């Protein structure tokens, strides 16, 4: 199925994200990706709570991150995320983390998300209303910048 619109927001790297190498640690990028997926879903009207009310929840099957350049404390970054595809029980979400000033790509990634029954944790069909919420947005940019610092 067609991909969703791109959800974009900016944030500043906090000191707490810096590892022993003096730059953002690997696990932090994964946390940012999960946060971006959660924020995008909520912006499309599907918060975690609303998904649970619909009887399901998302679980990650696979994450992949490619690091290109390091990020540092106080650097302003831009997160971009979108659904590349959405099928019967799964969605492939892509991410780009860029330097907000230079547009340099710092990291890119993807997650394969599986929609599961919230009580039995067995795969279930993604409700049509959830699918429609993402694909009807076309190629729109959704700016979710809230002026907050991310982890």
Backbone torsions as a table, in degrees:
resi	resn	phi	psi	omega
1	UNK	NA	155.6	-177.6
2	UNK	-58.4	153.0	-179.2
3	UNK	-78.6	162.1	-179.2
4	UNK	-81.3	173.2	170.6
5	UNK	-67.2	164.4	-179.1
6	UNK	-90.3	131.0	175.9
7	UNK	-102.7	127.3	-174.4
8	UNK	-130.9	138.8	170.6
9	UNK	-152.0	160.1	179.4
10	UNK	-113.4	156.3	177.5
11	UNK	-158.3	165.0	-179.8
12	UNK	-108.8	133.7	-180.0
13	UNK	-69.1	121.1	177.6
14	UNK	-82.6	160.0	177.9
15	UNK	-55.6	-36.0	-176.4
16	UNK	-63.6	-17.1	-179.0
17	UNK	-83.5	-7.9	-174.4
18	UNK	-85.1	132.9	-178.9
19	UNK	-98.3	-170.7	-177.4
20	UNK	-65.5	-14.8	177.0
21	UNK	-88.9	-2.1	177.4
22	UNK	87.3	9.0	176.4
23	UNK	-136.7	178.4	-178.1
24	UNK	-60.6	132.4	-179.6
25	UNK	-76.4	155.0	-176.4
26	UNK	-57.0	-43.6	-177.8
27	UNK	-63.3	-30.9	180.0
28	UNK	-64.0	-38.4	177.4
29	UNK	-60.4	-41.5	177.7
30	UNK	-63.6	-43.1	176.5
31	UNK	-59.6	-41.2	178.6
32	UNK	-64.5	-37.9	178.8
33	UNK	-65.1	-44.5	178.5
34	UNK	-63.8	-41.2	177.6
35	UNK	-62.1	-41.8	179.9
36	UNK	-63.5	-42.5	178.2
37	UNK	-61.7	-43.5	-179.4
38	UNK	-64.9	-43.7	179.9
39	UNK	-66.6	-41.8	179.6
40	UNK	-63.0	-46.3	179.9
41	UNK	-59.8	-44.7	179.0
42	UNK	-63.3	-39.2	179.4
43	UNK	-65.0	-27.1	178.5
44	UNK	-87.2	4.3	178.1
45	UNK	95.0	8.2	-176.5
46	UNK	-122.8	71.4	174.4
47	UNK	-65.1	167.7	176.9
48	UNK	-56.6	-41.8	-179.3
49	UNK	-62.6	-44.0	-178.8
50	UNK	-66.7	-37.1	175.6
51	UNK	-61.7	-43.6	178.3
52	UNK	-61.9	-39.4	177.6
53	UNK	-64.2	-28.1	177.0
54	UNK	-82.9	-1.5	175.7
55	UNK	96.5	1.4	-177.0
56	UNK	-134.6	175.1	175.9
57	UNK	-153.8	161.5	-179.7
58	UNK	-97.0	137.1	171.6
59	UNK	-128.3	145.3	-179.4
60	UNK	-82.3	131.6	173.9
61	UNK	-94.8	-39.1	-175.9
62	UNK	-154.6	135.9	173.0
63	UNK	-116.7	144.9	174.5
64	UNK	-140.2	129.5	179.3
65	UNK	-130.5	133.7	173.4
66	UNK	-115.4	118.1	-179.2
67	UNK	-90.8	131.5	-178.9
68	UNK	-113.7	-41.5	179.7
69	UNK	-143.8	149.7	179.6
70	UNK	-75.6	155.3	172.8
71	UNK	-114.9	149.7	-173.4
72	UNK	-127.4	164.5	179.3
73	UNK	-55.2	139.8	176.6
74	UNK	72.7	2.5	177.3
75	UNK	-74.7	139.6	178.3
76	UNK	-90.0	121.5	-177.1
77	UNK	-117.0	159.1	175.7
78	UNK	-123.8	124.7	176.9
79	UNK	-98.4	133.4	173.8
80	UNK	-125.7	133.8	177.0
81	UNK	-144.7	151.2	179.0
82	UNK	-159.8	160.1	172.2
83	UNK	-87.5	118.4	177.4
84	UNK	-74.3	-38.3	177.2
85	UNK	-153.8	154.8	175.8
86	UNK	-141.1	125.5	-175.7
87	UNK	-121.3	-162.0	-173.7
88	UNK	-55.7	-51.4	-176.9
89	UNK	-124.0	-1.7	-174.5
90	UNK	-137.8	160.0	177.1
91	UNK	-137.5	139.7	174.7
92	UNK	-103.5	116.8	-179.0
93	UNK	-108.3	134.9	177.3
94	UNK	-111.4	156.9	-177.1
95	UNK	-140.1	147.2	168.2
96	UNK	-135.0	133.9	175.1
97	UNK	-117.2	117.7	-174.2
98	UNK	-120.7	154.0	168.9
99	UNK	-70.4	126.6	-173.5
100	UNK	-69.4	-25.6	-178.5
101	UNK	-83.6	-46.5	-173.8
102	UNK	-98.3	-11.2	-174.3
103	UNK	67.4	11.7	178.2
104	UNK	-66.8	134.1	177.5
105	UNK	-77.0	117.8	179.7
106	UNK	-91.4	-37.5	-180.0
107	UNK	-157.8	150.5	174.4
108	UNK	-133.9	154.3	-179.4
109	UNK	-163.4	177.5	176.1
110	UNK	-151.6	154.0	175.6
111	UNK	-133.7	136.2	170.6
112	UNK	-96.9	114.0	-178.9
113	UNK	-102.3	137.8	177.4
114	UNK	-113.4	134.4	177.2
115	UNK	-89.9	126.0	-177.1
116	UNK	-125.7	155.0	172.8
117	UNK	-62.4	127.5	-173.6
118	UNK	-67.4	-20.9	-179.4
119	UNK	-96.5	-40.0	-176.1
120	UNK	-99.0	-13.2	-177.1
121	UNK	55.0	38.4	173.8
122	UNK	-108.7	144.3	178.8
123	UNK	-54.1	140.5	176.3
124	UNK	-137.8	157.1	179.0
125	UNK	-63.1	134.6	176.5
126	UNK	-68.5	123.7	-179.6
127	UNK	-56.0	140.2	-179.0
128	UNK	-54.4	-35.2	-178.4
129	UNK	-68.0	-30.4	175.4
130	UNK	-70.5	-48.0	179.3
131	UNK	-56.0	-47.8	-177.6
132	UNK	-60.7	-36.6	-179.3
133	UNK	-61.1	-35.0	-177.9
134	UNK	-85.3	-42.3	-173.5
135	UNK	-80.9	-22.8	-179.4
136	UNK	-73.7	-14.0	179.6
137	UNK	-73.2	-12.6	179.1
138	UNK	58.1	-130.7	-176.7
139	UNK	-104.5	22.0	-177.2
140	UNK	-65.8	149.2	170.8
141	UNK	-94.1	134.3	176.5
142	UNK	-116.0	112.1	-178.6
143	UNK	-89.0	110.8	-178.0
144	UNK	-100.7	17.3	-177.6
145	UNK	-62.0	123.1	179.4
146	UNK	-117.8	12.3	177.9
147	UNK	65.9	21.5	-178.2
148	UNK	-104.8	160.7	176.3
149	UNK	-93.5	139.0	176.8
150	UNK	-89.4	167.3	178.6
151	UNK	-56.0	NA	NA
